[in-house]
Structure formats: structure tokens, C-alpha cells
Amino acid sequence: MWTKTADQILESIARYCTRINDSGH
């Protein structure tokens, strides 16, 4: 399962979303 902390998970998600947005544009 998740061995990361909530902050790390959120940071990973935010970074992932940013990557998608950059690719979209």
C-alpha cells in the first residue's frame, strides 16, 4: 500500500497533474 506520508502523496499528485496540464497545452 502507501508507505508515503499524506504530504508526499499530495505532492506527487500535484506534480502529476501539472505534468498533464503542461502536456495538454
Residue pairs with C-beta under 8 A, 6 or more apart in sequence:
2 9
4 12
